[in-house]
Amino acid sequence: MVSAGLVVLTAMAPLLMPWGYWWGLVALLAAGLVQRLGNASSLTGAPDRYRASRLLWGALLLYAVAEALAAHQYDGWAVAWPAVAAGVLATLVWWLGRRLVLPAAWVWAGFAVAGVGTGVWSLWQALVGGVARAHGHAPLPAIIFGNLALLSGLLCVAGLGWVWHQRTLGQASLRWWLLLLAGACGGVLASLLSGTRGGWIALPLALLVFYRGYICHWPVRWRWSVLVAMVALVAGLYGFPQIGVQARTDAAVAEAQDYLAGEARGSVGMRLEMYRGAGLLILAQPWQGVGHQGYQPAMQALVEEERLPPGLGRYWHAHNELLDAWVRRGVLGLIAVLALYVVPLGLFSRRLGHANLGRRAVAVGGLLIPVAFIDFGITYAFFAYPVGVAVYASWLLLLWQCELSIKM
Protein backbone atom coordinates (compact mmCIF):
# COMPACT_ATOMS: atom_id res chain seq x y z
CA MET A 1 0.00 0.00 0.00
CA VAL A 2 0.99 3.62 -0.53
CA SER A 3 2.20 5.44 2.57
CA ALA A 4 -0.33 7.24 4.73
CA GLY A 5 1.60 10.52 4.54
CA LEU A 6 1.45 10.63 0.73
CA VAL A 7 -2.31 10.03 0.73
CA VAL A 8 -2.99 12.71 3.35
CA LEU A 9 -0.70 15.12 1.49
CA THR A 10 -2.63 14.63 -1.76
CA ALA A 11 -5.95 15.34 -0.05
CA MET A 12 -4.97 18.38 2.02
CA ALA A 13 -2.12 20.06 0.13
CA PRO A 14 -4.24 21.85 -2.52
CA LEU A 15 -6.06 23.81 0.19
CA LEU A 16 -3.39 24.25 2.85
CA MET A 17 -0.05 24.57 1.04
CA PRO A 18 1.20 27.12 -1.50
CA TRP A 19 0.99 25.50 -4.94
CA GLY A 20 -0.21 22.38 -3.13
CA TYR A 21 -2.16 20.99 -6.06
CA TRP A 22 1.11 20.39 -7.90
CA TRP A 23 2.49 18.56 -4.86
CA GLY A 24 -0.53 16.25 -4.85
CA LEU A 25 -0.16 15.35 -8.52
CA VAL A 26 3.60 14.83 -8.26
CA ALA A 27 3.21 12.65 -5.15
CA LEU A 28 0.68 10.38 -6.87
CA LEU A 29 2.79 10.27 -10.02
CA ALA A 30 5.86 9.23 -8.04
CA ALA A 31 3.87 6.54 -6.20
CA GLY A 32 2.52 5.21 -9.50
CA LEU A 33 5.98 5.08 -11.05
CA VAL A 34 7.45 3.26 -8.05
CA GLN A 35 4.59 0.74 -8.09
CA ARG A 36 4.96 0.16 -11.82
CA LEU A 37 8.72 -0.33 -11.67
CA GLY A 38 8.45 -2.59 -8.65
CA ASN A 39 5.63 -4.78 -9.94
CA ALA A 40 5.42 -4.30 -13.69
CA SER A 41 3.89 -7.66 -14.51
CA SER A 42 0.72 -7.63 -12.43
CA LEU A 43 -2.27 -5.47 -11.65
CA THR A 44 -4.24 -5.35 -8.42
CA GLY A 45 -8.02 -5.75 -8.54
CA ALA A 46 -10.58 -6.68 -11.18
CA PRO A 47 -9.80 -6.08 -14.89
CA ASP A 48 -13.05 -4.17 -15.39
CA ARG A 49 -11.74 -1.46 -13.03
CA TYR A 50 -8.84 -0.75 -15.39
CA ARG A 51 -11.03 -0.71 -18.46
CA ALA A 52 -13.34 1.75 -16.69
CA SER A 53 -10.47 3.94 -15.49
CA ARG A 54 -9.26 4.31 -19.09
CA LEU A 55 -12.33 6.43 -19.75
CA LEU A 56 -11.29 9.02 -17.20
CA TRP A 57 -7.64 9.25 -18.15
CA GLY A 58 -8.87 9.46 -21.74
CA ALA A 59 -11.10 12.42 -20.78
CA LEU A 60 -8.15 14.07 -19.03
CA LEU A 61 -5.97 13.56 -22.11
CA LEU A 62 -8.70 15.07 -24.29
CA TYR A 63 -8.77 18.11 -21.98
CA ALA A 64 -4.99 18.52 -22.30
CA VAL A 65 -5.16 18.19 -26.10
CA ALA A 66 -7.97 20.76 -26.34
CA GLU A 67 -5.99 23.21 -24.20
CA ALA A 68 -2.83 22.64 -26.25
CA LEU A 69 -4.60 23.05 -29.59
CA ALA A 70 -6.22 26.31 -28.47
CA ALA A 71 -2.83 27.57 -27.31
CA HIS A 72 -1.10 26.51 -30.53
CA GLN A 73 -3.70 27.94 -32.91
CA TYR A 74 -3.80 31.35 -31.27
CA ASP A 75 -0.27 31.65 -29.84
CA GLY A 76 -1.54 31.40 -26.29
CA TRP A 77 1.07 29.18 -24.66
CA ALA A 78 1.97 31.85 -22.12
CA VAL A 79 -1.56 31.56 -20.72
CA ALA A 80 -2.36 27.91 -21.36
CA TRP A 81 0.79 26.00 -20.42
CA PRO A 82 -0.06 25.55 -16.69
CA ALA A 83 -3.46 24.01 -17.51
CA VAL A 84 -1.89 21.85 -20.25
CA ALA A 85 0.79 20.65 -17.82
CA ALA A 86 -1.84 19.87 -15.18
CA GLY A 87 -3.89 17.93 -17.75
CA VAL A 88 -0.88 15.90 -18.90
CA LEU A 89 0.23 15.15 -15.33
CA ALA A 90 -3.32 14.20 -14.34
CA THR A 91 -3.51 11.83 -17.32
CA LEU A 92 -0.24 10.15 -16.34
CA VAL A 93 -1.36 9.93 -12.71
CA TRP A 94 -4.55 8.11 -13.66
CA TRP A 95 -2.75 5.85 -16.12
CA LEU A 96 -0.09 4.82 -13.60
CA GLY A 97 -2.39 5.04 -10.59
CA ARG A 98 -4.45 2.02 -11.65
CA ARG A 99 -1.85 -0.10 -9.84
CA LEU A 100 -2.09 1.72 -6.52
CA VAL A 101 -3.83 0.45 -3.42
CA LEU A 102 -4.60 3.45 -1.24
CA PRO A 103 -5.58 2.95 2.43
CA ALA A 104 -9.15 4.17 2.81
CA ALA A 105 -8.58 5.27 6.40
CA TRP A 106 -5.94 7.76 5.32
CA VAL A 107 -7.94 9.01 2.36
CA TRP A 108 -10.78 9.99 4.70
CA ALA A 109 -8.27 11.32 7.23
CA GLY A 110 -6.75 13.49 4.49
CA PHE A 111 -10.10 15.05 3.63
CA ALA A 112 -10.74 15.60 7.35
CA VAL A 113 -7.39 17.37 7.74
CA ALA A 114 -8.25 19.51 4.71
CA GLY A 115 -11.62 20.44 6.21
CA VAL A 116 -10.29 21.22 9.69
CA GLY A 117 -7.29 23.08 8.28
CA THR A 118 -9.36 25.30 5.99
CA GLY A 119 -11.74 26.12 8.85
CA VAL A 120 -8.89 27.13 11.17
CA TRP A 121 -7.08 29.06 8.44
CA SER A 122 -10.27 30.95 7.50
CA LEU A 123 -10.99 31.83 11.12
CA TRP A 124 -7.45 33.14 11.52
CA GLN A 125 -7.83 35.32 8.45
CA ALA A 126 -11.18 36.69 9.63
CA LEU A 127 -10.38 37.23 13.32
CA VAL A 128 -6.69 38.09 13.24
CA GLY A 129 -6.06 39.24 9.69
CA GLY A 130 -9.34 41.12 9.38
CA VAL A 131 -9.88 40.04 5.75
CA ALA A 132 -13.36 40.43 4.27
CA ARG A 133 -13.20 37.09 2.43
CA ALA A 134 -11.02 34.13 3.40
CA HIS A 135 -8.78 32.79 0.65
CA GLY A 136 -6.13 30.15 0.14
CA HIS A 137 -2.40 30.52 -0.29
CA ALA A 138 -1.45 32.19 -3.56
CA PRO A 139 -2.55 31.61 -6.26
CA LEU A 140 -5.82 30.27 -4.76
CA PRO A 141 -8.51 33.01 -4.84
CA ALA A 142 -11.46 33.13 -2.46
CA ILE A 143 -13.93 31.54 -4.89
CA ILE A 144 -11.85 28.45 -5.63
CA PHE A 145 -10.68 28.14 -2.02
CA GLY A 146 -14.19 28.42 -0.58
CA ASN A 147 -15.74 25.98 -3.02
CA LEU A 148 -13.01 23.34 -2.61
CA ALA A 149 -13.23 23.75 1.16
CA LEU A 150 -16.96 23.12 0.96
CA LEU A 151 -16.31 20.01 -1.14
CA SER A 152 -13.80 18.73 1.43
CA GLY A 153 -16.47 19.18 4.11
CA LEU A 154 -19.04 17.27 2.05
CA LEU A 155 -16.52 14.47 1.49
CA CYS A 156 -16.06 14.23 5.26
CA VAL A 157 -19.82 13.69 5.60
CA ALA A 158 -19.60 10.97 2.94
CA GLY A 159 -16.81 9.33 4.93
CA LEU A 160 -19.13 8.76 7.89
CA GLY A 161 -20.52 5.78 5.98
CA TRP A 162 -17.06 4.23 6.00
CA VAL A 163 -16.79 4.88 9.74
CA TRP A 164 -20.12 3.11 10.29
CA HIS A 165 -18.85 0.15 8.26
CA GLN A 166 -15.71 0.02 10.40
CA ARG A 167 -17.98 -0.01 13.44
CA THR A 168 -19.69 -3.16 12.17
CA LEU A 169 -16.23 -4.73 11.88
CA GLY A 170 -15.41 -3.66 15.41
CA GLN A 171 -12.67 -1.31 14.20
CA ALA A 172 -14.23 2.15 14.53
CA SER A 173 -13.65 4.54 17.38
CA LEU A 174 -15.11 7.79 18.60
CA ARG A 175 -12.03 9.60 17.29
CA TRP A 176 -13.00 8.84 13.69
CA TRP A 177 -16.51 10.23 14.19
CA LEU A 178 -15.14 13.39 15.77
CA LEU A 179 -12.41 13.84 13.15
CA LEU A 180 -14.74 13.61 10.16
CA LEU A 181 -17.45 15.73 11.79
CA ALA A 182 -14.81 18.36 12.59
CA GLY A 183 -13.64 18.23 8.97
CA ALA A 184 -17.20 18.70 7.73
CA CYS A 185 -17.75 21.70 10.00
CA GLY A 186 -14.39 23.22 9.09
CA GLY A 187 -15.01 22.94 5.35
CA VAL A 188 -18.47 24.54 5.64
CA LEU A 189 -17.09 27.30 7.87
CA ALA A 190 -14.31 28.08 5.38
CA SER A 191 -16.87 28.27 2.58
CA LEU A 192 -19.00 30.70 4.56
CA LEU A 193 -16.06 32.91 5.51
CA SER A 194 -14.86 32.98 1.89
CA GLY A 195 -18.21 34.44 0.85
CA THR A 196 -18.53 32.20 -2.21
CA ARG A 197 -22.22 32.13 -3.07
CA GLY A 198 -21.74 29.90 -6.12
CA GLY A 199 -20.77 26.94 -3.97
CA TRP A 200 -24.03 27.01 -2.08
CA ILE A 201 -25.86 25.99 -5.26
CA ALA A 202 -24.17 22.59 -4.88
CA LEU A 203 -25.91 21.77 -1.61
CA PRO A 204 -29.31 20.60 -2.99
CA LEU A 205 -27.70 18.19 -5.47
CA ALA A 206 -25.21 17.05 -2.83
CA LEU A 207 -28.16 16.27 -0.57
CA LEU A 208 -29.66 14.21 -3.41
CA VAL A 209 -26.42 12.18 -3.61
CA PHE A 210 -26.54 11.59 0.14
CA TYR A 211 -30.19 10.59 -0.15
CA ARG A 212 -29.49 8.00 -2.87
CA GLY A 213 -26.40 6.66 -1.11
CA TYR A 214 -27.54 6.69 2.52
CA ILE A 215 -30.80 8.32 3.52
CA CYS A 216 -33.16 6.31 1.32
CA HIS A 217 -32.04 3.18 3.20
CA TRP A 218 -33.03 4.65 6.58
CA PRO A 219 -36.36 4.40 8.43
CA VAL A 220 -38.89 7.06 7.49
CA ARG A 221 -38.65 8.89 10.81
CA TRP A 222 -34.88 9.28 10.36
CA ARG A 223 -35.37 10.71 6.87
CA TRP A 224 -37.77 13.34 8.19
CA SER A 225 -35.36 14.13 11.01
CA VAL A 226 -32.60 14.84 8.49
CA LEU A 227 -34.90 17.06 6.44
CA VAL A 228 -35.94 19.06 9.50
CA ALA A 229 -32.30 19.38 10.59
CA MET A 230 -31.28 20.67 7.14
CA VAL A 231 -34.06 23.26 7.08
CA ALA A 232 -33.11 24.38 10.60
CA LEU A 233 -29.44 24.63 9.62
CA VAL A 234 -30.18 26.75 6.55
CA ALA A 235 -32.53 28.98 8.55
CA GLY A 236 -29.91 29.37 11.27
CA LEU A 237 -27.15 30.30 8.81
CA TYR A 238 -29.40 32.88 7.19
CA GLY A 239 -30.71 34.19 10.50
CA PHE A 240 -27.30 35.24 11.85
CA PRO A 241 -26.12 38.28 9.86
CA GLN A 242 -22.63 38.02 11.38
CA ILE A 243 -21.96 34.92 9.26
CA GLY A 244 -22.56 36.86 6.05
CA VAL A 245 -24.97 34.44 4.36
CA GLN A 246 -27.92 36.78 4.74
CA ALA A 247 -26.16 39.80 3.22
CA ARG A 248 -24.68 37.84 0.32
CA THR A 249 -28.00 36.11 -0.46
CA ASP A 250 -30.03 39.31 -0.29
CA ALA A 251 -27.51 41.06 -2.54
CA ALA A 252 -27.72 38.25 -5.12
CA VAL A 253 -31.53 38.41 -5.15
CA ALA A 254 -31.48 42.21 -5.55
CA GLU A 255 -28.94 42.02 -8.39
CA ALA A 256 -31.01 39.37 -10.21
CA GLN A 257 -34.15 41.50 -9.88
CA ASP A 258 -32.31 44.55 -11.22
CA TYR A 259 -31.03 42.53 -14.17
CA LEU A 260 -34.55 41.44 -15.07
CA ALA A 261 -35.53 45.11 -14.86
CA GLY A 262 -32.83 46.01 -17.39
CA GLU A 263 -29.96 47.08 -15.10
CA ALA A 264 -26.88 44.84 -15.03
CA ARG A 265 -24.98 45.44 -11.79
CA GLY A 266 -23.05 43.48 -9.19
CA SER A 267 -21.54 40.04 -9.67
CA VAL A 268 -24.86 38.48 -10.72
CA GLY A 269 -25.63 41.08 -13.37
CA MET A 270 -22.07 41.09 -14.71
CA ARG A 271 -21.99 37.31 -14.92
CA LEU A 272 -25.26 37.17 -16.85
CA GLU A 273 -23.94 39.76 -19.29
CA MET A 274 -20.69 37.81 -19.53
CA TYR A 275 -22.65 34.69 -20.47
CA ARG A 276 -24.51 36.66 -23.12
CA GLY A 277 -21.23 37.94 -24.51
CA ALA A 278 -19.74 34.44 -24.58
CA GLY A 279 -22.83 33.27 -26.45
CA LEU A 280 -22.34 35.98 -29.08
CA LEU A 281 -18.70 34.93 -29.56
CA ILE A 282 -19.67 31.26 -29.82
CA LEU A 283 -22.24 32.06 -32.52
CA ALA A 284 -19.57 33.96 -34.44
CA GLN A 285 -16.90 31.22 -34.13
CA PRO A 286 -18.45 27.97 -32.89
CA TRP A 287 -15.89 25.34 -33.94
CA GLN A 288 -12.42 26.55 -32.97
CA GLY A 289 -13.36 29.18 -30.42
CA VAL A 290 -11.47 32.44 -30.02
CA GLY A 291 -8.49 31.03 -28.14
CA HIS A 292 -6.93 31.96 -24.83
CA GLN A 293 -5.45 35.20 -26.09
CA GLY A 294 -8.46 36.16 -28.17
CA TYR A 295 -11.19 36.10 -25.52
CA GLN A 296 -10.48 39.40 -23.79
CA PRO A 297 -10.01 41.43 -27.00
CA ALA A 298 -13.19 39.92 -28.45
CA MET A 299 -15.18 40.79 -25.33
CA GLN A 300 -13.69 44.29 -25.29
CA ALA A 301 -14.76 44.73 -28.92
CA LEU A 302 -18.34 43.91 -27.93
CA VAL A 303 -18.07 46.49 -25.15
CA GLU A 304 -16.82 49.13 -27.58
CA GLU A 305 -19.71 48.31 -29.91
CA GLU A 306 -22.01 48.91 -26.91
CA ARG A 307 -23.39 45.39 -27.14
CA LEU A 308 -22.09 44.70 -23.62
CA PRO A 309 -21.75 46.98 -20.59
CA PRO A 310 -18.34 48.51 -19.73
CA GLY A 311 -15.86 46.49 -17.70
CA LEU A 312 -16.44 43.02 -19.13
CA GLY A 313 -13.31 43.18 -21.27
CA ARG A 314 -11.08 42.84 -18.21
CA TYR A 315 -12.09 39.23 -17.41
CA TRP A 316 -10.00 36.48 -19.00
CA HIS A 317 -12.54 33.64 -18.74
CA ALA A 318 -16.32 33.42 -19.02
CA HIS A 319 -17.13 32.50 -15.39
CA ASN A 320 -19.10 29.46 -16.58
CA GLU A 321 -17.36 26.15 -17.20
CA LEU A 322 -19.17 25.01 -20.34
CA LEU A 323 -19.36 28.44 -21.96
CA ASP A 324 -15.70 29.09 -21.20
CA ALA A 325 -14.61 25.76 -22.66
CA TRP A 326 -16.61 26.38 -25.82
CA VAL A 327 -15.79 30.05 -26.39
CA ARG A 328 -12.03 29.74 -25.77
CA ARG A 329 -11.24 26.13 -26.76
CA GLY A 330 -13.98 25.38 -29.27
CA VAL A 331 -16.15 22.29 -29.61
CA LEU A 332 -13.31 19.95 -28.62
CA GLY A 333 -12.90 21.83 -25.34
CA LEU A 334 -16.63 21.59 -24.69
CA ILE A 335 -16.61 17.83 -25.33
CA ALA A 336 -13.60 17.41 -23.01
CA VAL A 337 -15.31 19.17 -20.09
CA LEU A 338 -18.53 17.20 -20.65
CA ALA A 339 -16.47 13.98 -20.62
CA LEU A 340 -14.80 15.01 -17.37
CA TYR A 341 -18.25 15.45 -15.86
CA VAL A 342 -19.99 12.39 -17.28
CA VAL A 343 -17.30 9.71 -16.93
CA PRO A 344 -16.87 9.82 -13.11
CA LEU A 345 -20.64 10.09 -12.70
CA GLY A 346 -20.90 6.78 -14.56
CA LEU A 347 -17.96 5.16 -12.77
CA PHE A 348 -19.16 5.85 -9.24
CA SER A 349 -22.95 5.70 -9.73
CA ARG A 350 -22.66 1.97 -10.51
CA ARG A 351 -21.37 1.43 -6.96
CA LEU A 352 -23.96 3.58 -5.21
CA GLY A 353 -26.11 0.60 -4.24
CA HIS A 354 -23.24 -1.59 -3.01
CA ALA A 355 -24.13 -3.75 -0.01
CA ASN A 356 -20.78 -2.92 1.60
CA LEU A 357 -21.31 0.43 3.32
CA GLY A 358 -17.61 1.26 3.19
CA ARG A 359 -17.57 0.93 -0.58
CA ARG A 360 -20.85 2.79 -0.85
CA ALA A 361 -19.22 5.67 1.05
CA VAL A 362 -16.51 5.75 -1.62
CA ALA A 363 -19.21 5.88 -4.31
CA VAL A 364 -20.97 8.75 -2.54
CA GLY A 365 -17.70 10.66 -2.26
CA GLY A 366 -16.80 9.93 -5.87
CA LEU A 367 -20.17 11.23 -7.06
CA LEU A 368 -19.95 14.35 -4.92
CA ILE A 369 -16.82 15.53 -6.76
CA PRO A 370 -18.30 15.81 -10.30
CA VAL A 371 -21.67 16.95 -8.92
CA ALA A 372 -19.96 19.74 -6.97
CA PHE A 373 -17.78 20.75 -9.93
CA ILE A 374 -20.84 20.88 -12.19
CA ASP A 375 -22.51 23.23 -9.74
CA PHE A 376 -19.38 25.28 -9.17
CA GLY A 377 -19.06 25.56 -12.94
CA ILE A 378 -22.36 27.39 -13.24
CA THR A 379 -20.79 30.58 -11.89
CA TYR A 380 -17.04 30.01 -12.39
CA ALA A 381 -14.61 28.19 -14.71
CA PHE A 382 -12.60 25.85 -12.47
CA PHE A 383 -10.97 23.99 -15.37
CA ALA A 384 -9.58 27.27 -16.64
CA TYR A 385 -7.09 26.97 -13.77
CA PRO A 386 -4.54 24.16 -13.24
CA VAL A 387 -5.77 23.77 -9.66
CA GLY A 388 -9.20 22.78 -10.95
CA VAL A 389 -8.08 19.86 -13.10
CA ALA A 390 -5.35 18.85 -10.61
CA VAL A 391 -7.70 18.61 -7.62
CA TYR A 392 -10.43 16.99 -9.70
CA ALA A 393 -8.12 14.25 -10.98
CA SER A 394 -6.19 13.59 -7.76
CA TRP A 395 -9.19 13.50 -5.41
CA LEU A 396 -11.10 11.23 -7.77
CA LEU A 397 -8.12 8.87 -7.94
CA LEU A 398 -7.86 8.76 -4.15
CA LEU A 399 -11.44 7.56 -3.91
CA TRP A 400 -11.28 5.23 -6.91
CA GLN A 401 -8.20 3.38 -5.70
CA CYS A 402 -8.97 3.35 -1.96
CA GLU A 403 -11.91 1.03 -2.65
CA LEU A 404 -9.37 -1.77 -3.14
CA SER A 405 -8.33 -1.53 0.51
CA ILE A 406 -11.86 -1.87 1.97
CA LYS A 407 -12.74 -5.24 3.43
CA MET A 408 -16.02 -6.88 2.54
LINQUISUL-V708638 format. One record per backbone hydrogen bond with DSSP energy under -1.0 kcal/mol. CO is the residue of the C=O (numbers start at 1). NH is the residue of the N-H. Records with the same first field share a line. If there is no record, write none. Layout:
BEGIN
CO->NH, NH
END
This chain:
BEGIN
3->7
4->8
5->9
6->10
7->11
8->12
9->13
12->15, 16
13->17
17->20
19->22, 23
20->24
21->25
22->26
23->27
24->28
25->29
26->30
27->31
28->32
29->33
30->34
31->35
32->36
33->37
34->38
35->39
46->49
47->51
48->52
49->53
50->54
52->55
53->57
54->58
55->59
56->60
57->61
58->62
59->63
60->64
61->65
62->66
63->67
64->68
65->69
66->70
67->71
68->72
69->73
70->74
71->76
76->79, 80
77->81
80->84
81->85
82->86
83->87
84->88
85->89
86->90
87->91
88->92
89->93
90->94
91->95
92->96
93->97
96->99
97->100
101->2
103->107
104->108
105->109
106->110
107->111
108->112
109->113
110->114
111->115
112->116
113->117
114->118
115->119
116->120
117->121
118->122
119->123
120->124
121->125
122->126
123->127
124->128, 129
125->131
137->140
140->136
141->145
142->146
143->147
144->148
145->149
146->150
147->151
148->152
149->153
150->154
151->155
152->156
153->157
154->158
155->159
157->160
158->161
159->163
160->164
161->165
162->166
163->167
164->168
165->169
166->171
167->170
173->177
174->178
175->179
176->180
177->181
178->182
179->183
180->184
181->185
182->186
183->187
184->188
185->189
186->190
187->191
188->192
189->193
190->194
191->196
193->134
195->197
197->200
199->202
200->203
202->206
203->207
204->208
205->209
206->210
207->211
208->212
209->213
210->214, 215
211->216
214->217
215->218
219->223
220->224
221->225
222->226
223->227
224->228
225->229
226->230
227->231
228->232
229->233
230->234
231->235
232->236
233->237
234->238
235->239
240->243
244->248
245->249
246->250
247->251
248->252
249->253
250->254
251->255
252->256
253->257
254->258
255->259
256->260
257->261
258->263
259->262
265->269
266->270
267->271
268->272
269->273
270->274
271->275
272->276
273->277
274->278
275->279
276->280
277->281
278->282
279->283
280->284
281->285
287->331
294->298
295->299
296->300
297->301
298->302
299->303
300->304
301->305
302->307, 308
303->306
309->312
311->314
312->315
320->324
321->325
322->326
323->327
324->328
325->329
326->330
327->290
330->334
331->335
332->336
333->337
334->338
335->339
336->340
337->341
338->342
339->343
341->345
342->346
343->347
344->348
345->349
346->350
348->351
349->352
351->354
356->360
357->361
358->362
359->363
360->364
361->365
362->366
363->367
364->368
365->369
367->371
368->372
369->373
370->374
371->375
372->376
373->377
375->378
376->379
377->321
381->384
382->385
385->389
386->390
387->391
388->392
389->393
390->394
391->395
392->396
393->397
394->398
395->399
396->400
397->401
398->402
401->404
402->405
403->406
END
